[in-house]
Amino acid sequence: MSTTAVTDGASTPPGSGQDAESLLTHREILAVLAGLLAALFTALLSSTIVSTALPTIIADLQGTQTQYAWVITTALLANAASTPIWGKLSDLFNKKLLVQLSILIFVGGSVLAGLAQDVTVLLGARVVQGIGMGGLTALVVAIIGSIIPPRERGRYSGYMGAVMAVAMSGGPVLGGVIVDSPLGWRWCFYVCVPLAVIALVLLQRTLKIATERKRNVKIDWFGATLITAGVSVLLIWVSFAGKEGYYEWFSLESAAYVVAGLALLAATVFVESKVADPIIPLKIVTERTTALAIIASIAVGVGLFGATTFLTQYFQTARSFSPTAAGLLTIPMVAGTLVSSTLSGQLITRFGQWKPFIVGGAVLQFVGFALLGTIDHTTSLVVIGVYIAIVGLGTGMLMQNLVLAVQNTVSVKNIGAASSSVAFFRTFGGAIGVSILGSILAARVSTLSADGFAKLGIDASASGGGSANLDLDALPAPVAEVVHTAYGDATGTLFLVAAGFALITLVAVVLIPNRELRTTIDLVDEEPTTDRRAQAAEV
């Protein structure tokens, strides 16, 4: 059996019918996955390293709490904006070359970030990183969907979840070690370069994908520009509304931002409904399963990226742990993700049932965030560890299995667009979450700090609220203690907001149709059961 049977959707896909000879063996699939997962691991590791190092980075570059949030938001926004483009390209061009290109872009952004001398350059570098990450997010899932039937995809999605969990757990710890070592935080960006070289070599040796070139291919750049502009305007509004020196939540400036952002998004929908090759195919994203999965993914993104981004900041800023210790303290959440993603993937492949896992995951995520909403600056670390482990268990069941549910409803030629659409809205939700929750945190810290400063007889207006410098070591001990306490007590509010979005996720996944997983890679005309006939009719 030759790996040349693995093809893009442009040509006849393997497994598009019942011909078992065209399917890859487990060993061949693992060889392909080795390079794909190595690439994904490289990008995720680099991202999670930054999460632990960010308090130190922002302090060293004299940044503020608002800039702290935007270092995360810019990468997520670039990721979200580029993911649909990469997904569309993956349905038209060679996926192998696109994956390799996305790795190179990500490495370039990482090197630029390591050289940054101020927050402005760092933000630009994060945009480049986000574009590369968008490629990996879309392409790895699209390639897996192109070579593995949905019924068998659960076990391999579990492997991907396990790799993601290892990167998520190893990144914060490694980032903490690097920050605490003589190397300094810049090596948190440089360390991904040799790993990327390894990933490129593995991909070159193991991934064999034939592509049939299409003529007159058009990419909807105008639609991509409109949606990116609309989201950016709304995020800028959320980031600066209510902050001293900017504008109030209810003001003419706020109204202008909201109207402009919504108008751009409305224009996006109009353009996408008219162009021949939309960047986000409305026909696909409005299908019931995909639409509900998108709603769930937005809420997952808000809760996961938004709330957990500030978890390591809580450990360092509120509880005064070192970056290394802060990374170690996040392991329970990642361990939960590792266990649940791997186990749920294996069970889905064995029994063919996927919906109980996404519903159970949504319940666990809601419970975990609700419990985390009760924490303050004195909460036991053991208790926090249990709470974040519950969040991890829920997240592991949700993320890849939502993509699996969508892939089960589309033909292989549309897998790139469908998968990237779900990933886009999840990352979009993450960008919204980081921006909104960062704004809430800054405002809440400002209020609590003002109360604390008043008790010390200090003018509260001098604190700067959310715009205050995060280099707490430079503050007098009594003042620093007030800020530590404020961050600790304010963090619980973020998780309560995340719990609200987790509840939206739960409702959405309950409403997703429980369709049987097909055993072929592509949609075929089958009539074994009523469910499959209904599935084919809806698709």
N, C-alpha and C positions, 0 to 999 in steps of 0.2 A: 504493500500500500504506500503510495507516495503522498508526501505532504503538499504536493501541488494541487491536491483535491480541495485545499482550503482556498476559497476564492472570495472576492468582493461581490457585493450584490449586483455589480454590473454584468457579470456573467452568470452562468447557471450555478447556483450555490450547491454545495454538498448537502445532502440530506434534504433537499427540497422536496423529494418524494419519499418513497419507502425503500429506496435502494440503500441497504446497509453497507454495501461495498464502498460507497463514497464517503462514509463517515470516518473520522479519525479515531485511532485507538486512544485509550487512556494515557498510554505512555507518550504518544505523539502530542497529545493536547498538553501534557505537563511540560514537554520540551518547549512548546510555544509560550506557555504561561511563564516559564522561567524568565525570559527576557522582558515580557510585559510587566510582570510584577516587580522585577528589579527596577524598571523605570518608574513605576508608580511609587515604590518604596523610597527611591531617591528624592522625589519631589515632596512626598509627605514628611519624610524625615527632616528635610530642610525647613519645611513650614512649621513643624512642631518644635524644632530647636529654637526657632525665633520666639515662639509663644512664651517660653520660660525666660529667654534673654531680654525680652522687650522692656521690662521695667528698668533694667540696667542700661539698655541702649538709649531709651528716652531720657533718662537722667544724664547720661554722658553727653548727649546732643542737646541738652537744655530744652527738652520738649515739654509739652503739657498733656493733661489728661485727654483733651480733645484730639491732639495729634497722636496720642497712644492709640485711640480708637481708629483713627484714619490710616495708620500703618497697616492695620488688619483690613479695614474696609476697602482700601484701594486695591489690594491684592484680590480680595473676594469679588469686587466689582469687575476688574479686568478678567478674572476667571469666568464670571458669569457671562459677560458680554462676548467673550471669545468662544465659549463652549459651543453655542449653536453653529458658529461658523466652522469650527473644527468638525462638528458632527456632520454638517452638510458636505464639507470637503471629503469626509470619510466615506460618504455614499457615492462619490464621484471619482476620487483619485486613490492612489496606492496608500493604504493605511500604514504600511511599514515605514515608508519615507516620512509620512506625516508625524508618526510617533517619534522618530529620530529627530525631526526638525523641532518638535515641541520640547524635547529634552535639551537641545542646544540653546533654544531661546530661554528656557528656565535657568540653565547654567549661566548664560550671559547676564541675566538679571541678578543672579546670586552674587556674581563677582562685582557687579556695579554696586550692589547693596553693601558689600564688604568694604568698598572704598569710600562710601558716603561720609562726608564731613559735616553734614547738617541734615535736618529732617526732610527738607525739600528734595534733595537728591535721593534720600532713602525712599520717599514716596514714589518717585519716578521709577526707581529700581524695582519696587514692589509691583508696579504696574506690569513691567516686563516679566517678572516672575509669574504673575497671575495669568498672563497670556499663555505662557508655557504650560502652566498647571491646567488651564482650560483644555489644552490639547490632550494632555494625559487623561484627564477626567472623562472626556468624550470618547477617545480612541480606544482605550483599554477595554471599556465596557462594550463598545461597538464591535471590536474584533472578537471578543468572547462570544457575543451574540451571533456572530457570523459563522462560527465553527462548531457551536455546541447547541443541541436541542434544548428547549426550556426545561424539560423533565430532568435532564442530566445537569443543567446549568447550576442547580442549587449547590451541589458539592463544590463546584469550582468557584462560585460566588463566595462560598464559605472560605476557600483558600485565600481569595482576595481580601475578604474581611479580616482574616488572620494576619495577613501581611500589613494591612492598614493598622491593625491593633498593635502589632510589634513596632511599627514606625511611630505610632502615636505615643506608645509607652517609652520607647527608646529615645525619641527626640527630646522630650523635656528633660530627661535625666542627662543625656549627652550635652544638651545645651547648658544645663546648670554646671556641669563639670567644666566645660570650656570657658564659661564666664568666670568661674571661680579660679581658673588656672591662669598662668602667665600669658597664655595665648591671647586672651581677651575676646570680647564678643564678636569681633569681625570674623573670627574663624568659624562662627556658627553658619556663616554664608559660604565660606571657602570650602568647608568640609564636604560639600555635596559634589564637588568637581570630580574627584577620583571615583566616587560612586557612580556618577553619570557615565564615565568612560566605560566602566564595567557593564552597565546596562546597555550601552550602545553595542558593545562587542557581543553580548548575549543575544540581542535582537538581530544582529547581522547574521549570526550563525543559526538561530533556531526558527525565526519567523519567515515563512515562505508564503507569500500571498501574491496570486496573479490578479492583474487588474485589466479590464477591458476599457480602454479610454472612450469617453463620450465626447461628441462634438457639440459645439455651441453651448458650452456650459456657462451658466451665469450665477454669480453669487449675489445675494441681495444685500449689498453693502449699505444701501440707503436705509433699509429696514433695521439693520444692525446698528447703524449710527443713531437712528431715532430712538430705539429702545434704550441704548446706552445713555444717551443724553437725558431721556426722561427719568431714568432711574437715578442718574447722577444729580440732577436738579433736586429731586425729592430727598436724597441723602444729604446734600448740602444744607437743605432747609432744616432737616432734623438735627443735624450736627451742631448748628449754631443758634437755633431758636432758643430764646430764654436765657442766653448767656450775656453777661455784662459786656457792653461794648458792641453788641450786635443788634438783635431785634427780638421783640417779644413773640410768644407763640401766637397771640391774637393781635396781628398788626397788618398794615398794608403790605409790608415786605414779605411776611409769611404768606399772605394771600397770593401775592404775585408768584412766589416760588411754587405753591401748590397748584395754581391754575396752569402755570407753564409746564410743570412736570406731567400733570394729567393730560394736558393737550398734546404733548409729545407722545405719550403712551397711546392716546386715542388715534393719533396719526399713524403710529406703528401698526395698530390693528387694521386700519384702513389699507395701508400699503401692503401688508401681508395678505390681505384678502384679494388683492388685485394682481400681484406679480406672479410670473409663471413658476419661479423657484423660490418660494419664501424661505427666509432663514429659520422661522419657526412655523412649520406647516399647520395652519389652523385646522385642517381636516383631521390631522392626527391628534393634536392637543385637545380638541373638543370631544373626542371619543370618550365615553363615560369613564372607562378604567384609567385612561391617561389623565383626564381632567381631574379626577379625584386624587390620583397619585401625585399630580402637580400641587394641588392644594395641600396635601399631606406633606410633600417635600418642602414647600415654603415654610410651613410651621416647624418642620424638623430643623431646617436651616436656621430659623430664628432662635430656636431653643438650643441647638447644638453649638453652632458657631458663636451666636450672640452671648449666651450665658456662660459657656465653658471657656470662652476667650479670657474672661475676667477671673477665672478660677485661680490660675497661677499668680495673678496680681494680688488676689486676696491673700494667698499664702505668704507672699513676699511683703506686700505693703501693709496689710492688716495684722499679720501674725509674725512678721520680722524673720521669716525663714530665709536661708540662702537660696540662690537659684537652684542649686543641686537638690537641696531638701524639698523645694517646691515641686520639682520634677518628680521626685520619688513619691510625693504625696498624691499625685494624680494617677498612680498606677492602679488603684482599685477600679476606677472608671474604665481604664483601658483593658484591664483584665476581664471585666464584665463584657465589654465589647468583643474581645477575643473569643471568649467561651460561647457567647450566644450566637455570634455570626458563624462560627465554625460548626457548632452543633445544629443550628437551625438549617444550615445549608445541607448537611448530611441527611437530616430527617426529611427535608423537602424532597430530595432525590429519591429517598427510600420509599416514602409513602405517597408522594405526589400532591401533598396538601400544603399550601403556602399561606392561606389566609389566616389560620389560627396564629401563625407566628407574627404577622404584622399587627394583628389586633392585640395580641399579648405584649408585643414590643411597645405599642402606643400606650397601653395601660401602665406598663412599668416606667416608661419615660415620664408620664404625667405624675405618677406617684413620687418618683425620684425628685423631680423639680419642685413639687409641692413641699416635700420634706426639706429640701435645701432652702426653701423660702423662709424657714424658721431660724436659720443660723445667724449668729452675730460674732463679735470679736472674741467671745469667750467660749464658743461651742467646742465640745470635745472633738479632737481630731479623729478619734475612732468612729464617732457618730457621723462626722462628715464623710469618712471613708466608706461607710455603709451606704450612705445616701448617694454618693457619686457612683458606687458600684451598681446600684439599681438603675441609675441613668444609663450607665454603660450597657447593662443587659438589654434594656429597651432599645437603645440605639443600634446595637448589633443585629437585632431582629428586623429592624426597619429599613435601613439605608439601601442595602443591595437587593433585598426582597421586594421593595417597591419598584425598583428597576426591572426585576424579573417579571413582575405582574404585567408591566407595560410591554415588555418585549414579547410576551406570550400572545399579544393581540395584534402585532404588526408583522408584515412580511419582512424578509431579511433585507430587502433593498431599502427599507425605511428604518432599519434598526438604529443606524447612526443618528438620524434626525430625532427619533423618538427617545432614545436613551439620553442624548445630549439635552433634549428639552427638559427632561426630568432633572438632570444634573444642573442645568441652567437655573431652574426655579429654586432648587435646593440651595445653590450658592447665592442666588439673588436674595433668598430669605435670610441667608447668613449675613450678607452685606447689610440688609435692613436691620437685622437683629443687633449686629455690632454697633451700628450707628445709633439706633434708638436706645439700646440699653446703655451704651456709653454716655449718651446725653442724660439719661435718667441717673446714672451713677454720678456723673459730674454735678448735677443739680442737687442730688441727695447729699453728697459729700460736702458741698458748699453750705447747705443748711445745717448739717450736723456739726461741721467745723465752726461755723459762726456761733452756734450755741456753746461749744466748748471754749472758744476764744473769749466769749463774753464772760464766762466763769473765771477766766484768767485775767480779766481786765484788759484784754487786747482788742483793738479796733478790728471788727470782723471784716471790714472792707479791704483790709490789707492782705487778707488770705488769698484773694483771687479766685476762690471757689474752684470750679472746674478748670480754670486756666492756670492754676498754680503750678509751679515747677515741681516735678515729682522726685527731685533729688532730696529725699527726706533727711539724709545724713548731714546736710548742710544746715538744717534747722536746729534751734535750741531744743533740748530734750523735752520740756513741757509742751512746746508747740508740736513737735513731732509725735508725741503721745496722743494729742488730740486728733491729729490727722490719721494716725494708725487706727484709732477707735472709730473714727468716722467711716473709713473705708470698710472696716469689719462689719459695722452695723448697716451700712448701705447695701452691701452685696446681697443680702437676703432678699431685698426688694427686686433685684434683677431676676432671681430664680422664680419668684412669684409671677412675674410677667411671663417668663418662659413656660411656666405651668399652664397659663392661659392658652398659649399657642399649642402646647402639647395636647390640650383638650380638643382643639380644632383638628389636630392630626388624628386623634382617636375617632372622632365623628366621621372624618373623611374615609379612613380605612375600613370602618364598619360598613360603609355604603358601597365599597368597591365590589363588583360582581365576582363571585367565587367560581371562576372558570377553570376547567381542568387543564393542566399543563400538557401541551402537545409534545409528542415524542419525535417530531421532525424539526429540522432547523428552520425551514420555510413553511408558510401556510400552504396546505394542499386540500383538495376536495376529498373529504372523508365523511362517512356516514355511519360510524359505529354507534354514536349516541346522540341523543337530542341536544345535549349540551354543546357538542362540537358543531352540530349543524347551526345552532344559534350563534356560536362564536364566529363561524365563518360568515354568517349572514351579516353580523354587526360589523366585522372588519371590512 
